[in-house]
């Protein structure tokens, strides 16, 4: 039982206000690297020790594209930095990597297009402040990435913080069930703006997301081989196991995945298992995804249902310990795939019914499973103007507040934040300072690549 079950609304709000003594809202503006700050490049390289060796250069190459792509892959660096910042002690289920590119569109089981967080590799119980600070910093870094003035970066950070604070205040007034049912649909996004051109772009984004289905993936990712669909060979980002190098043991991997599929089926709801039983595996492949995740084992499984026109693609992704766990209490889940799935279900308004997990008996590695394509859509960050960033900040701030309110105490958090912009101004200042730090870290990382000390590839 949590404290919210034992104290009145007034007591919980007062507790939040009292926590300003422990962590003044103005204290969140502070950031400067300590003399004992870990070497940022060394933190990244330590992550590569357990990754697929031939994919590591691709990860470095993707991170070296810009300070923003570096930031996307540097969750471990920021976790180490955030560990030294003030917190209230009001923990929530954190995303762990809440930058603006980790929000997007996907289909609900009810076949409605919704907007939500969509990456939970680092999710764990921890300080809500860490998520909102990473999100605010990502907006400031993106504004700079898009060539906008530094003042725009500060203002969009303030906008995401204001949206978070105001949304949390509203969730503090709602019934618990209303908080859990709250969601942001694609139609809600349209109604949130009157700008004609933005509405046109949102409609185009909706249409593009709805086109990303298993049928579309079938045409894009497969070819016919001896009368059956097989996944295309597009090295190094998509490699069917039948084309795997001898040292990678393609047949051994195929058998591993088939055994893993049986273990995965035991973790999905019974009605979903009945649906999966109607499909048979056809083909499997390595797949390189993301920026920070490159190098972790990731596979795609193609299944066929009633006939050739009934495909289903599942993604199987390796799950390690959250980078935040080095500085927090361990996850209650020993299985890291389950940690990801349970965190996703808790933070999202609605989730993929095919979510599940499995541990490989041979390697002992944990994986989580999900549907590969089901109306997935994301905003093109590179094209966002200042007004677009302000609009997107409102969406992301509200969404993160909703996700935190589902697992934390929205009344106490709102009591701490208050109705003024004190917290907004402080964290926006932090975001500016941290964007500067990210640029210094990126320069250090790039220098080691340019010197040849670190190998990088394009992939």
N, C-alpha and C positions, 0 to 999 in steps of 0.2 A: 504494500500500500504506500502511495506517495503522500507527501504532506498536504497536497491539495484536497485529499479526502477528509482531512481532520480540521481544517481551519476555514473560517468564514471568508467571504469575498473581501471584506474590509481588512481582515487580518493579513490576507495574502497581498493586497495592494500596499498595505503599510510595510510589510516585509520588504517589498521591492524598493520602496522609497528609502527605507533604512539602509539598504545596501549601497546607497550613494556615499555613505561614510567609508565603507570598505574599499569601494572603487569609484571615486568621483568621476562623473561623466566627462569632465575635462581631461582626466588622466588618459583617456583613450586616444588623445591627439599625439601622444609621445611615441616616437620611434627613432632609435639610433642603434647601430650594431654594437654590441658589447665587445670587450677585448677577447672574451672567450667564445665568440661566435664561431660555430663550426665552418670549415671551408665549404662553400656552397657546391663547388664542382665535385669535391670529394663525397658529399652527401648523395649527389646524383649517381656517381660512379659506383658507390656501394650498392645501390639498387640494381645495378646491372650484373652483379655477381651471380644472381640466380636466374637470369634471363637467357633466352635463346641467343647464343653467341653471335650468330651471323645476322641477327636482327638489330643488335645494339647500335651499329653505325647508322642504321636508318632512324632509330630514335634520336640520336644526336643530330642527324641532319635535319629532321623535322623541327627539333627544338631550336636549331640555329637560324631558322628562317627570319626571326624577328624577336624583339623583346616580348611581344605578346605570345608567340608560340613557345618561347622559353618559359614564360610564366605559367602557361597551361601545363607544362610538364614538370613544374617545380613545386608541386604540392608539399613534398617532403622538406624543402628548404623553408617554405613559409610556416610549416608546422613547427619547426625548430624555433623560428623567430617569434611566432605567436605564443609559444610556451612561456616567454618572458614578459608578456603583456598582462595588464590587469584584467580580472574577470570577476563577475558577481557570485559565481558558484551556482547559478541557476542553469543546470545542465539540460540539454535537449538531445534528441537524436540528430546529430549533425550530418550534413552531406560530406564534409571533410574536404571537398574540392568544389566549392560553390562559386566558380567563376561564370561569367555571363554566357559562355559557349556551352555550358552544361545544362542549359534550359532549352526546351524545344517542344514540338508537337508530336503527338502519337495518338493512336486510336484507343478508346476505352472499350471494354468488353461489350458495352452497349452500342458500339459503333458510332461514337461521337468523338470528334477531334478535340483534344484537350491540350492545354499548355501547362508544363510542369517541369520540375527538375528531372533529368534523365541520366545522370551518372552517379553511381553510388559505390564505386570501388573503395573509397576511403571512409565510408559511413561508420560512425561509432558514437556512443554516448559521450557528449563533451560540451564545452562552453558555446552558447549561441553566438557570443561575440566573435568567435573565430570564423564562423561562416560569413557573418555580415561584413567583417573586415576584408575577407578575401574577395567577396563579391564587390564591395566598394572599390577596392584596389583594381579589380579587373576592368571596371568602367573607366577609371582614370587612365589605365594603361592602354585601353582600346581607343580612347579619345586621342591619345598621343600617336598611336599606331596609325590612325586615320588622318593624321596631319592637322588635327584641330588644335586650337590654342590651349595652353595649360589651364586657363581659366575655365574652359569648357569641361575639362577633366574634373576640376573641383566641383563644378555645379552639377554634373551628372552623378557624381558620387553622393553629393548632398541629396539629390532627387531620389536615389535608390534608398538612402537611409530614411528620408522622410516617408517614403512609401511603406517601408518596413515598420516604422514607428506608428504611423496612422493605422495601418492594417492590424497591428498587434493590439492597439487600443480597441478596435472594433471587435476583434476576436475575444478580448477580455470581457466584453459585454454579452457574448453569445452563449447559448447552452452548449454543453460538451458535444452533443450529437450534431449540432449545427456546424461546429468547427470541423468535425470529421467529414461532413457532407460537402463542405465548401470546395468549389473547384472553379477553374477558369477555362471556359470553352473557347473555341475559335470564334464563335459568334459573340462572346463577351469581349474578345479582343477588338472585333470590328466596331462594336458599339462604344468602345472606349475612346475612339478617335473620330473626329469629323473631317479630318484632312482627306480630301478627295484622292490624292495620289497615294497616300499611305494606305487607304482602304483598298485601292486597286492592287497594291503590292501584297497586302495581306490576303486578298482573295486569290492572287496568283500563288502565294505560299501554301494556302489551303489546298488548292487544286494539285499542286506538285506533291504535297504530302500524301494526299489520297491516292495518287498514282503509284506510290511505293508500296506494292503488294507482293505477295509470293509469286503471282503471275508475272509481274514486271521483273522480279529477281530471276525468275526462270529464263526469261528471254535475255537478260543481261549477263547472268553468271554461268549459264550452261550451254552445252552444245550436244548434238546427238552423236552417240557412239554405239554402233551396232544395234540401232533401234531403240536405245534408251537414253534418257537425259543424263549427262555427266557434267560435273563442274569444270569450267574452263581452266586452262593452265595459263595464268597471268603472273609469272614470277616478277619480283619476289613477294608481291602482296597477296596473291591467291595461288596456292599450290595444291592441287588434288593429291591425296595420299598415294594414288597410283603413280605419281610422278616424283614422289619424295626420294631424296638421295638415299643410297644404301645405308649410310651411317645414321640416317634418321628413322630407318625401320618402318617403312610405310605400312606393311601388313601388320606388324606388331601394333602400330598406332591405331589401325582400323579395329583390331580386336579390343584394344583398350577402350575405344570410344563406344563400341557395342556393349561392352560390360558396363561402362559408365552410364549409357542410356538406360539400362535396366535399373541402376541405382537411382538415377534422376527421376524416373517414373514414380518411384515410391515416395517422392517428396512433393508431388503436385496434388491438388485436390482430386478426389476420386472421379468427379465428373470430367475433369481434364484428362485423367489417365484413360478413361473410356474412349475419349476422342483420340488420343495418341495411339491407342491400340488399333485404330482403323488405318494407320499409316505404316509403311514399310521403308526402312532405310535404303537409299539408292547409292549415295556417294558422299564422300567426306573430303574436306580440304583444310589446309592451313589458311588463316586469313590474318593479315596485318591490319590493325585498327588504331585509330586515335593518334595521340602524340605521346603522352606520358605512359600509356599502356603498351607501347611498342616493345616487343621483346618478351612479354608474357605469352604463354601458350594460349592460342585462340584458334578455334576450329569452326567450320560451318558444316552442318549436316543437312543434306537434302533428303526429304522423305516424299513418298508418293501415296496418295489416298485412293479414291475410287477409280481414278484413271490418270492418264498423262496430263490432263488439264486440272489436276487437284494436287499441286505441290505444297509443301510446307518446308520452310527453311528455319532451322534452329541454330543459334550461336552458342558456343561453349567457350567460356572465358575463364582463364586461371584467376584465382583470387588469393592474394597474399594478405598479410596483416595490414591493417590501416596504418598509414604513416603517422597518424595522430596518436596511435597506441603507445608510441615511445614516451609520450608525455602525459598519458592519462591511464585510468584503470583499464585492465584488459577487457575485451569484449566478453559478454556472458556466453557467447557462442564459440566453442572450440573450432567448429567448422567455419572456415572463412567464406566459403560460398554461401552458407546459410546466413552469416553476418550480413553480407551484401543484400540478399533477398529480403530478409526480415527488415533491414533498414529501409529498403526501397518501399516495401509495403506500408511501413509506418509513415514515411514522409510524403508519398504520393497520394493524391486524392483517389485515383484508381490506378491499378497496375496490370501488367501483362499477365493473363491467366496461365501462361506457359512458364512462369518463373519457377525455378527449382534449383537443386544443387546435388552434387555428387563428389565423393572422394575416390580417387583412383587407388586401388589396392596396390598396384605395382610401384607407383612413384610416391604415394602418400600425398599428392598434390590435391588441393581443393579447387573445384570449379563451380561456377553458377551457369545456369542455362536460361535462355530467353528466346523469344521469337526474333528472327533477324530483321524482317521488314513488315511493318504493319502500320501504314500511314505515318511514317516517320518524316519529320520536317524540322529544319533548323534555319535560323536567320543567318544571312550572309553578313558576318561581322564587319568585313572589310568595306562594305558599302554604306555603313550607318553614318548619317549626318548628325549634327548636333541635335536637331529636333527629334530625329529617330532615336538617338541614344536616350534622350529624356523620356520618350514614350516607352522604350524598352525597359528603362530603369523602373518605371512604375509597375510594369508587369512582373519583373523579377523580384522587386522588393516585396510586393504583395504575396507572391508565390512562396518566397522563403519564409515570410512571417507565418503563413498558413501551415507550412511544413513543420516549423518549430512549435507552433501552437498545438499541433496534434500530439506531441510527445512531452512538451514542457509545460510550464505554468504561465499562460499568457497574461494572467492578472498580475502576477509578481513582476514579470518582465516589463509589462506596460507601466506598472507603478514605478519601476526604476527609470524607464525612458522619459516618462512625464509628457507634458504637452508642449514644452518649449523645444527649440532646435539645438539645445546644448550638445546632445549626443551626436546629432547630425553633423554639426560643425567640427566637432572633435575628430570623428572618424574620417571625415572628408580630408582633414589635415593629415591624418595618419596615411590615408590612401595616396596623397601626394608624395609624402616622404618615402613610402614603400615603393611607389613607382620609380623613384630615383634609385632606391636600393636595387630593384629588379634590373634596371639598366646597367648598374655597376656589375651585378652578378652575370648578366648576359655578356657584357664586354669581356669579363674574365673567362667565361666559357668559350666564347668565340675565339679568343686569343689562343687558347690551347688547341682548338681545332685548326686554326690557321698555321700554327707552328708545327703541326704534325704530331703533337703529343697525343691527341685524341683523333681517332679515325671517324669520319662522318660520311654518310652516303645519302643519296636522294630517295631511293626506294620508289 
